[in-house]
Amino acid sequence: MDTPIFKQLWQEKYQIVPNNLKKLKKLNAVATGFNANIDAVCFLSGQKLKALIEKAGLTIDELTHIERKQILDEKDFLKGVFKTFTLGIAEEWICENESVYEWIRAELGYDKLQIGGQGGIMANVLSSVGIKKVFAHTNSLPKMQADTFLKNDNLISFDENGVAKPAYLIDRKNDIPLIHFIIEFKRGDILELEGKTFKCPRANRFIATYDPLNLKLVLDENFMRAMKSEKLDFVILSGFHALQEKNDGIALIKKAAERIKEWKNAAPETLFHLEIASTQDLGIRKAIVQNIVPIVDSVGINERETIDLLEVIDQKALAKRCNEQTTAENLLKAISIIKEKTGIKRVQLHMFGLYMTLQDKDFVLSLEDNFNGMLCAAVVAAAKAKTGKTDDGSIKKVVYDVSDVGLIELDSLSIALGQPDLALKGIGHYRLWNLVAIPTILIENPLTLVGMGDTISALSLVCAKKM
């Protein structure tokens, strides 16, 4: 397909986004949960990483010998950082050792503090696009956490007495700050070790999480009680990925599933969406698939998380194929298997350069609605990557330069499926279900990538609601 004409065709489709985003201001209310925390962002250079590795006395062989995807000592931390730096992938590893957490603070510090946790990030994004009320679940809300929420009166949480207030005005003085370290790398940065040169292939991040409350999935009962009487359009959930099987994580997931069922039964018109995050604990990953996914209406997922889920639904051969060839065709097959095995009504996948949504033909949001929502999500995500913000002014700065990578993937997918209209219109079908696929907007040298997937998933769904 002629690339310039193909690109122009899709850039014209993006022209509907400003008017569609304005409609969000008519949306009544959305709730996000369950994890909100403080992200301490640290920009780590290859040179600094080299110094840390040499100080720890680690060889390349040791760095690449990963026995566990959790942080029990300083060497585990450096192995995780080395892996994500050299492979260009994003991962989150849990740190349960307070002394290691203090070591990270001392060695790296941070460049800035910002909202963290899928629930917290999505609350900020959704409030910034003008939804009338956004309720944020917070199991810890001291002033340090409150300061990371946007100063928007439509972003609401609850004080220690259960009183609803703008989140930024709350100071639950007895709560402890929950701080996660976000280690970010720049594309093209160089790490030299033992005479070998490693080049960071993509701007990416490694997350080291030390969080005693979210690791126990502690729920704010004031929030849970209040949500029973609120008329919500959407509930956006995440936070289960931080649990661990050895710390009663499976029991906590089952207990949370019962709470979600009660909530969902009391609000039959509310759509419940789950953001699947990077889940290193295999038992927890399986428990999420078995207990949480079947009771929500929609899930959001990236390519890495797709492969991880395939591994727990006995699809190891397909997981291997997707890992070796992370193409839209392979990933579409993967999410269709996930959909079939779990019974989920809608799966939204965000891969590099392309978004795909696979949903039931009778899903409450139409193909056209989903198409519009995904375009809006791409623009807001581009604004976040470019400026770090998602307000109207930041969104207006986005140039609709549609990704060549996404266009190529979409064209290849349409050929493989024998559906030329998929490439031209972004709408098609796969097996028994409806399919929407759009090339997205990629930002060169993004300011930040934290929360990108959460932004894409939440807005793809929320922006699809017809108003």
N, C-alpha and C positions, 0 to 999 in steps of 0.2 A: 504493500500500500504506500502511496506517495506520502512521505512523512510530513512535509510542510502543510499539505492540504488536510491531512488527518489531524494534525495538531490544531490547525485553525478551526476545524469542525468542533473539536472538544472545547477549545477556548471560548467559542460562541455559546456553547451549552452552559458554561460557568457564569454567563452574564445574568442568569436568573437569581443568583445567590443573594445579592443585596436586598431585593424585595422579599425573598423568602426568610431571611434573617430578621427582618422587621416584624414578621408575623409571630416570632417567638414572644414578643412582648404581650401577646394575648394569652399565652399559656398560664394556667392558674398556679400550679404548684408541682414541685419535684422534690423528692427526698434522696439523699445520698448516704451510704453507710458501707462498711462499718468502720473503716480505718481512716483516721486523720492523724497526722504527726508533723513534726518539724524536720524538713530536709536541710542538712548542712551540706551545701554544694562545694566541692573542691575540684578545681581544674588541675589535673595531674599531667605533667609533661613526661615524655619518654626519658628525659635526662634525670628528672626527679625519681621516676620509677626505677631507673638503673641504680641510683644511689641507695634506695631502700633495699633493693634485692641484694646488692653487694654487701650492705651493712648486715643483712640477715645471713649472708654466706650461702645463698641458694644457687645451685647450678641450673642450667636449662633442663637437664634431665629431671631434676627434683621439681622444678616449676611445672613441668608437663605431666608429672605423675600425681594425678588428683585422686585421692582415696575417698573423698567425701566432698559434697557441695554444701558445707557449712563451716563456720569459722570457730575453731576451738583454740587456735593460737595464731601468732603473727604470720607464720608461714602459710597457713591456710588462706589468710587474707591476701597475701602477695600472689599466691597461685591463682586465686580468682581474678585479681586485677590483671595479671599477665595473660590469662586466657582471654578475657574480654578485649583487652588492648590488641592482642595479636590476631584474633579471629574476627573482630568487628561485630561481636554479638553482645546483647544486653542480658545480664543475669543479676539476680538478687540472692544473696546468701545470708543465712541467719547467723548472728553472733550472740551466743548466750553467756559468754565470758566477760564480765565487767572489766577485768584488767586489760583484756585485748581492746575493748571499746575505749578505755582510757589511753591505751597506747596509740590507737588511730587518731584520737583527738590531739595527742601531744605531737605526733609525727607529721600529721597533715593539716590540722586545723581546718578552717573552712574559708571560702571566699564570700559566701553569702548564705543567709537563712531564707527559706521560702516554705510555702505550704507543701506538705507531703502526704503520702497515702492516697490510694485511688479515690476514696470517698472525699477527702479534703480537696484534692485537685479538681475533681469533677464539680464539687460545690462552687469553687471559685469560678470555673469556666462558665457554668450554667447561670450563675448570678450575673456575670459580666455581659451576657448576651440579652439580658433584660427580662427573664422569666419573673413573674410577679412575686413568687415566694420559692426560695430554695432552702430546705431544711437540711442541715448538716449534722450527722451523728458525730459526737465527740466523746470519747471515754476519758479524755484529759483536755482541759481547757484553761490552763493558766494564761497569764498575760502574754508570755512568750509565744504560745500557740495562737492566741487571739490575734496577735500582731501579724501573723502570716495569712489570715483571712482578709479578703478584700474589704475595704471600708464601704460596703454596700448595705443599705438598710434592708434589702430584699434577701440577704443571706442570713439565715436565722439558726440559732442553736439555743441551748438551755443552760441557765445558771444552776448553782448548787441547790436552789430551792424549786427547780423545775419551771422557772419563769422564762418564757420565750423572749429573746432579745436579739438584736443584730449581733452576730458572733464576735465581731471585732470589739464590742463594748464589754464583753464578759471577761471576768478574771476569777476563776475558781482557784483561790490561793492555795488550797491544800492539794491540788493536783500536781503531779510531777511532769516535767517536760519530756516528751518522747522524741528523741533525736535520731534520725537516720543519716548515714553518710552516703552521699551521691558522688562517686568518683567519675568525673567526665574526662573524655579524651578527644583530641582533635584529629580529624581525618588527615592522613599523610604524616603524622608525627612519627619520629624515628626512635627506636630503642635499640641500642647496641650492647650485646652481651657475648662474651667469649669469642669475639671476632665475627659474630653473626649480626646481621641487621634485620630488624623486624619493623615493618611499616604498618601503622594502624590503617586498616582498609576503609573504615567508616567512622564518622563521629558517633561516639557511643558512650556507654556508662556501665559502671559496676556499682551495685548497691550493697552496702554492709548494714544490716538491720539489727539494732539492739533495742528491743521494745517489749518490756515485761507485760504491758497491758494488752497490746494487740496480739502478742504471742499467746495470750490466754483468751482472746476474743471476748474481752470484757465489754458488756453492752451497757449503755447509759439508759437506765430504766425510765428516766424522765422523757427522753426522746421516744422510746418505744410506746409509752402510754399516750403521749400526745399525738403520735401518728395515727392512732386508731380513730381519731375524730376528724382528721384532716382529709379533705377531698384532693387526692393526688392524681396527677396525670401519669407520672412515672416514678418508679423506685429503682435507683441504680445502686447495685451492691458489689462489694468486693471485700478483700481483707482476709479471706480464708487461707490464702497461700502462705501466710506467715506461721501457721500452726505446724506442730510436729507430732508425729505419731507417738513418740516416746513420752511426750508431755500431755497425754490425754487428748490429743488433737482430734482424733476420730470421734470421740464422745462429744467434744465441743461442737463439731460440725453437725452431728445428729441432733443435738439440742438446739442449735441455731436453725436447722431445717424445720423443726417443729414450730419455732417462733415465726419463721417466714411463712409457713403454711397458714398459721392462724391469721397473720397479717394479710396475706393474699386472699383468704376466704372472706375476710371482712371488707375487702376492697376489690370486688370482682371486675370493675372497669379499669383498674390501674394496671399498667404494664410493668412487669418486673424484669429487670435486665441484670445479668451477672457479667462482670468483667473478669475474665480468666487471666490471672497474673502468673508470672514465672513461679512455679511451685516445685521446689527441689526435693521435698520429701515424697517418695513414691506412694506411701500409704495415704498421705493427705490428698495427693492428686487423685487417687482412686476414690477416696471418700467424697471429694467434691463432685466427681463425675456421677457417683451413685446416689448422692443425697441432695445436692443443691441444684445441679443442672436440670434434673427432671421436673423440678417444681417452679422454675422460672419460665418466662416466655421467650427470652432472647439471651444470647451470650455474645460477648466480644472477645476476639482472640487474635494473636499474631502468628507468624509462621513458626516461631520457636515453640510457642505454647501449643500449637496444633500438633507438632511432632511429639511433644511430651504427652499429650492426651492420647495419641495413637498408641503409645507404649502401654497404657493402662487399660486399653480396650482390645488387647490381643491383636494388634495390627502392626507388629514389629517390622515386617517386611516393607509395608507401605511407609512406615516412619523412616526406615533406612533410605528408601527411594527419595522421599521428600528432603531428607538431610543431604543427600548427594546431589539432587537436582531440585532446588527450591523454586519450581516454576508454578505459574498459575494453574496449569492443567493438573499437576500432581496435588497441589494444595486444595483445589476444588474437589478432587476425588476424596481427599482426606476429610474435609469438613462435611462432605456428604455421608461418609461412614460414621463420623461423630454424631451427625444429626440422626441418622438411622438408629444407631445403637442407644442413644440417650432419649430419643423422642422429643428433643427440643424443637420448638416451632420455627425458630429463626437463629441463624448463625451469621455474624458479621466478622469477616476476616480483613485485617489490615496488614498487607505485606509491602515490601519496599516498592513504591511506585504505583501500586494498584490496590483498590479496595474491592471486595466481593461480598455480597449478601445472598445467602441461600435461605429461602423461607417457604413455608406451606402456602399453597395456592389460595387458601381461605384465610390467610393471616390478616389481622385487623388493619394493618397498614399496607396499602397497595404497592405494586411494583413502582409506579410513578412516584408515589410518596417517598418510598425508600430511595429512589434515584435522586430526588431533590434533597433529601436529608444527607445523603452521602456527599453530594457536591458541597453543601454547606459545611459539613464537617471538614472536608479537605481544605477549604479556604480558612476556616478558623484555626485548624491545626497549622497551616502555613504561617498565619499571623503569629501564633505562639512560638513557632520555631524561629521566625525572623526577628521578633521584638521581645519575646518573653511574655507578651500580654495578649489578651483576647477581647479588648474593648473595641468599640466602634472605630476609633481612630487608628488602632493597630490593624484591624481588618481591612480598612480602606487602603492601607499601604501595600497590600498583597497584589502582585502582578500575576495574572492567570497564565503562568508559563507551565503548561502541562508537561508532565514528566515523559521524556523519551522512553525511559525504561518501562513505564506503565503502558505507554502506547504500544510498544513492541510486545509486551506480555498479553495485552488485550487482543491484539491482532492475532497472535499465535493461538490464543485460547479459542477465539472465534473460528479459526480454521480447523483446529482440532475437533471442535464440537459440530462443525458443519453449519454454523449459524453466522453468516456474514453480518446480519443486522445487529448482533451483539457488539461488534466493533464500532458500528456506526451510531447505535442508539443506546448501548449500555444495558439493554434489557433482553433477556432470553429465558432459557429453561435448562434444567439439568435433572435427569432422571424424572422423579415425580414432582419436582419442586420448581418454583420460580427463582430466577437468577438475575441479580443486578451486578454489573461490574463497571467501575470507572477508573480511568487513569487519574492519579492524584497530582498534587503540586509539590515538588521537592525544592527545598531551600538550600542553596549552597552555603557552607559554613554556618550552620544554624547556631543561634545564640544558646539554645537549650533544647534537649530532647526529652527531658523529664516530663512524664505525664502525657506524652504524645498519643500513645495508644488509648489511654483513658479518654482523652479529648475526642479522638476520632469515634470511638465506640459510643460514647454517651450522646454526642451530637448527631451522629448518623441516625440514631433512633429518635431522639427528641425532636429534631428538625423535620422528621418525617410525618409528624402529626398534622393532619389537615385542620386548618383553623379559618 
